[in-house]
Amino acid sequence: MSLCGGLQPGLSSAAPDALPNILMIAVDNLTTGSATSGSITKCPPKIDRLTASGVSFRHTYAPSATCNATRAAP
């Protein structure tokens, strides 16, 4: 039955439109003073390339606290 279903016109699915590749990178302690934000600090070359060819969201807001301890104190 499934073989016959694929032969009927209109029932076979067409190939979907090509969607863009999306890569989201979340990095600990990457601040506005980092190289990807225009600072003079050096940043790894691959991150620089990704940033240069991608989209940067500069005016974003977090609905919760964004300041927290990133490393445990001894």
C-alpha distances in whole Angstrom, upper triangle without the diagonal:
4,5,5,6,9,10,11,15,16,13,14,17,20,22,25,28,30,32,35,36,38,40,43,46,47,51,53,57,56,58,60,62,60,60,56,58,61,63,65,64,62,58,56,55,51,51,54,51,48,51,52,48,47,48,50,51,54,55,52,53,52,52,54,56,56,59,59,60,58,60,61,65,67
4,5,5,7,9,11,14,15,11,11,14,17,19,21,25,27,28,32,32,34,37,39,42,44,47,50,53,52,55,56,59,56,56,53,54,57,60,62,60,58,54,52,51,47,48,50,47,45,47,48,45,43,44,47,47,51,51,49,50,49,49,50,53,53,56,55,57,55,56,58,62,64
4,5,6,7,10,13,14,12,11,14,17,19,21,25,27,29,32,33,35,38,40,43,45,49,51,55,54,56,57,60,57,57,53,55,58,60,62,61,59,55,52,51,48,48,50,48,45,47,48,45,44,45,48,48,52,53,51,52,51,51,53,55,55,58,58,59,56,58,60,64,65
4,5,5,7,11,13,10,11,14,17,19,22,26,28,30,34,35,37,40,42,45,48,51,54,57,56,58,59,62,59,59,55,57,60,62,64,63,61,57,55,54,50,51,53,50,47,49,50,47,45,46,49,50,53,54,52,53,52,53,54,57,57,60,60,61,59,61,63,66,68
4,5,6,9,10,7,8,11,14,17,20,23,25,27,31,32,34,37,39,43,45,48,51,54,53,55,56,59,57,56,53,54,57,60,62,61,59,55,53,52,48,48,50,48,45,47,48,44,43,43,46,47,50,51,49,50,49,49,51,54,53,57,57,58,56,58,60,64,66
4,6,8,9,7,6,9,12,14,17,20,23,25,28,30,32,35,37,41,43,46,49,52,51,53,54,57,54,54,50,52,55,57,59,58,56,52,50,49,45,46,47,45,42,44,45,41,40,41,44,45,48,49,47,48,48,48,50,53,52,55,55,57,55,57,59,63,64
4,6,9,8,8,11,13,16,19,22,25,27,31,32,35,38,40,44,46,49,53,56,54,56,57,60,57,56,53,55,57,60,62,61,59,55,53,51,48,48,50,47,44,47,47,44,42,43,47,47,51,51,50,51,51,51,53,56,55,59,59,60,58,60,62,66,68
4,6,6,7,11,13,16,19,22,25,27,31,33,35,38,41,44,47,50,53,56,55,57,57,60,58,57,53,55,57,60,62,62,60,56,54,53,49,49,51,48,45,47,48,44,43,43,47,47,51,51,49,51,51,51,53,56,55,59,59,61,59,61,63,67,69
4,6,7,10,11,15,17,20,23,26,29,31,34,37,40,43,46,49,52,55,53,55,56,58,56,55,52,53,56,58,61,60,58,55,53,51,48,48,49,46,44,46,46,42,41,41,45,45,49,49,48,49,49,49,52,55,54,58,58,60,58,61,63,66,69
4,6,8,9,13,15,18,21,23,27,29,31,35,37,41,43,47,50,52,51,52,53,56,53,53,49,51,53,56,58,58,56,52,51,49,46,46,47,44,42,43,44,40,39,39,42,42,46,46,44,46,46,46,49,52,51,55,55,57,55,58,60,64,66
4,6,9,13,15,18,21,23,27,28,30,34,36,39,42,45,48,51,49,51,52,55,53,52,49,50,53,55,58,57,55,52,50,49,45,45,46,44,41,43,43,40,38,39,42,42,45,45,44,45,45,45,47,50,50,53,54,55,54,56,58,62,64
4,7,10,12,15,18,20,24,26,28,31,34,37,39,43,46,49,47,49,50,53,50,50,46,48,50,53,55,54,52,49,47,46,42,42,44,41,38,40,41,37,36,36,39,40,44,44,42,44,44,44,46,49,48,52,52,54,52,54,56,60,62
4,7,8,12,15,17,20,22,24,28,30,33,36,39,43,45,44,46,46,49,47,46,43,44,47,49,52,51,49,45,44,42,39,39,40,38,35,37,37,34,32,33,36,36,40,40,39,40,40,41,43,46,45,48,49,50,48,51,53,57,59
4,6,9,12,14,18,20,23,26,29,32,35,38,42,44,42,44,45,47,45,44,41,42,44,47,50,49,47,44,42,40,37,37,38,35,33,34,35,31,30,31,34,34,38,39,38,39,40,40,43,45,44,48,48,50,48,50,53,57,59
4,7,9,11,15,17,20,23,26,29,32,35,39,41,39,41,42,44,42,41,37,39,41,44,46,45,44,40,38,37,33,33,35,32,29,31,31,28,27,28,31,32,36,36,35,37,37,38,41,43,42,45,46,47,45,48,50,54,56
4,6,8,12,14,17,20,23,26,29,32,36,38,36,38,38,41,39,38,34,36,38,41,43,43,41,38,36,35,31,31,32,29,27,28,29,25,24,24,28,28,32,33,32,34,34,35,37,40,38,42,43,44,42,45,47,51,53
4,6,10,13,15,19,22,25,28,31,35,37,35,36,36,39,37,36,32,34,36,39,41,41,39,36,34,32,29,29,30,27,24,26,26,22,21,22,25,26,30,31,30,32,33,34,36,39,37,41,42,44,41,44,47,50,53
4,7,9,12,16,19,22,25,29,32,34,32,34,34,36,34,33,29,31,33,36,38,37,36,32,31,29,25,25,26,24,21,23,23,19,18,19,23,24,28,29,28,31,31,33,35,37,36,39,40,41,39,42,45,48,50
4,7,9,13,15,19,22,25,29,31,29,30,30,33,31,30,26,28,30,33,35,35,33,30,28,27,23,23,24,22,19,20,21,17,16,16,19,21,24,25,24,27,27,29,31,33,32,35,36,38,35,38,41,45,47
4,6,10,13,16,19,22,26,28,25,27,27,29,27,26,22,24,26,29,31,31,29,26,25,23,20,19,20,18,15,16,17,13,12,13,16,18,21,23,22,25,26,28,30,32,30,33,34,35,33,36,39,42,45
4,7,10,13,16,19,23,25,23,25,25,28,25,24,21,23,25,28,30,29,27,23,22,21,17,17,18,16,13,15,16,13,11,12,15,17,21,23,22,24,25,27,28,30,28,31,31,33,30,33,36,39,42
4,7,10,13,16,20,22,20,22,22,25,22,22,18,20,23,25,27,26,25,21,20,20,16,15,17,15,11,13,15,12,9,10,13,14,18,19,18,21,21,23,25,26,24,27,28,29,27,29,33,36,39
4,6,10,13,16,19,17,19,20,22,19,19,16,18,21,23,25,24,22,18,17,17,14,12,14,13,9,11,14,12,9,10,12,13,17,19,17,20,20,22,23,24,22,24,25,26,24,26,29,33,35
4,7,10,13,16,14,16,17,20,17,18,14,16,19,21,24,22,21,17,17,17,14,12,14,14,10,11,14,13,10,10,11,11,14,16,15,16,16,19,20,21,18,21,21,23,20,23,26,29,32
4,6,10,12,11,13,15,17,14,15,12,14,18,19,21,19,18,14,14,15,12,10,13,13,10,10,14,14,11,12,11,12,15,17,15,17,16,19,19,20,17,19,19,20,17,20,23,26,29
4,7,10,9,11,14,16,14,15,13,15,18,19,21,19,18,15,15,17,15,12,15,16,13,13,16,17,14,14,12,13,14,16,14,15,14,17,16,16,13,15,15,16,14,17,20,23,26
4,6,6,9,12,14,11,13,12,13,17,17,19,16,16,13,13,16,14,11,14,16,14,13,17,18,16,16,14,14,15,17,15,16,15,18,17,16,13,14,14,14,11,14,17,20,23
4,6,9,12,13,12,14,14,15,18,17,19,16,16,14,15,18,17,14,17,19,17,16,20,21,19,19,17,17,17,18,17,17,15,18,16,15,11,11,11,11,8,10,14,17,20
4,6,10,10,9,12,12,13,16,14,17,14,15,13,15,18,18,15,16,19,18,16,20,22,20,19,16,16,16,17,16,16,15,18,17,14,11,10,10,10,8,11,14,16,19
4,7,8,6,9,9,9,12,12,14,12,12,11,13,15,15,12,13,16,15,13,16,18,17,16,13,13,13,15,14,15,15,19,18,16,12,12,13,14,12,14,18,20,23
4,5,6,9,9,8,11,10,13,11,13,12,15,17,18,14,15,18,17,14,17,19,18,16,13,13,11,13,13,14,14,18,17,15,11,11,13,14,13,16,20,21,24
4,5,8,8,6,8,8,12,11,13,13,16,18,18,15,14,18,17,13,16,18,17,15,12,11,9,11,12,14,15,19,18,17,13,14,16,18,17,20,23,24,28
4,7,8,6,7,5,9,8,11,11,15,17,18,15,14,18,18,15,16,20,19,18,14,15,12,15,16,17,18,22,21,19,16,16,18,18,17,19,23,24,27
4,5,6,7,5,8,6,8,8,11,13,14,11,11,14,14,12,14,17,16,16,13,14,13,16,16,18,19,23,22,21,17,17,18,19,17,19,23,24,27
4,5,5,5,6,5,6,5,9,10,12,9,8,12,12,10,11,15,15,15,13,15,14,17,18,21,22,26,25,24,20,20,22,22,20,22,26,27,30
4,6,7,9,9,9,7,10,10,11,8,6,10,10,7,8,12,11,11,9,12,11,15,16,18,20,24,24,23,19,20,22,22,20,23,26,28,31
4,6,9,10,11,10,13,14,15,11,10,13,13,9,11,14,13,12,9,10,9,12,14,16,18,22,23,21,18,19,21,22,21,23,27,29,32
4,7,8,10,10,14,14,16,13,10,13,14,11,11,15,15,14,12,14,12,15,17,20,22,26,26,25,21,22,24,25,23,26,30,31,34
4,5,8,9,13,14,16,14,12,15,16,13,14,18,18,17,15,16,14,17,19,21,23,26,26,25,21,21,23,23,22,24,27,28,31
4,6,9,13,14,16,15,12,16,17,15,15,19,20,20,18,20,18,21,23,25,26,30,30,28,24,24,25,25,24,25,29,29,32
4,7,10,12,15,13,12,15,17,15,16,19,20,20,18,20,18,21,22,24,25,29,28,26,23,22,23,23,21,22,25,26,28
4,7,9,12,10,9,13,15,13,14,18,19,20,18,20,20,23,24,26,27,30,30,28,24,24,25,24,21,23,26,27,29
4,6,8,7,7,10,11,11,12,15,16,17,16,18,18,21,22,24,25,28,28,26,23,23,23,23,20,21,25,26,29
4,6,5,6,9,10,11,12,15,16,18,17,20,20,24,24,26,26,30,29,28,24,25,25,24,21,22,26,28,29
4,5,5,6,9,10,10,12,14,17,17,20,21,24,25,28,28,32,32,31,27,28,28,28,25,26,29,31,33
4,5,5,6,9,10,11,12,15,15,19,20,24,24,26,27,30,30,30,26,27,28,27,24,26,29,31,33
4,5,5,6,9,10,10,13,12,15,17,20,20,23,23,27,27,26,23,24,24,24,21,23,27,29,31
4,6,5,6,9,10,12,12,15,16,20,20,23,24,28,28,28,24,25,26,27,24,26,29,31,34
4,5,5,6,8,12,12,16,18,21,22,25,26,30,30,30,27,28,29,29,26,28,32,34,37
4,6,5,6,9,10,14,16,19,19,22,23,27,27,27,24,26,27,28,25,27,31,33,36
4,6,5,7,7,11,12,16,16,20,21,25,26,25,22,24,25,26,24,26,30,32,35
4,6,8,9,13,14,17,19,22,24,28,29,29,25,27,29,30,27,30,33,36,38
4,7,9,13,15,19,19,23,25,28,29,30,27,29,30,31,29,31,35,38,40
4,7,10,13,16,16,20,21,24,26,27,24,26,28,29,27,30,33,36,39
4,7,9,12,13,16,18,21,23,24,22,24,26,28,26,29,33,35,38
4,6,9,10,14,16,19,21,21,19,21,23,25,23,27,30,33,36
4,6,6,10,12,16,18,19,16,19,21,24,23,26,29,32,35
4,6,10,12,16,18,18,15,18,21,23,22,26,29,31,35
4,7,10,13,16,16,14,17,20,23,23,27,30,32,35
4,7,10,12,13,12,15,18,21,21,24,27,30,33
4,7,9,10,10,13,16,19,20,23,26,28,32
4,5,7,7,11,13,17,17,21,23,26,29
4,7,9,12,14,18,19,23,24,27,30
4,6,9,11,15,16,19,21,23,27
4,6,8,11,13,17,18,20,24
4,6,10,11,15,17,19,23
4,7,9,12,14,16,20
4,6,9,11,13,16
4,6,7,9,13
4,7,9,13
4,6,9
4,6
4
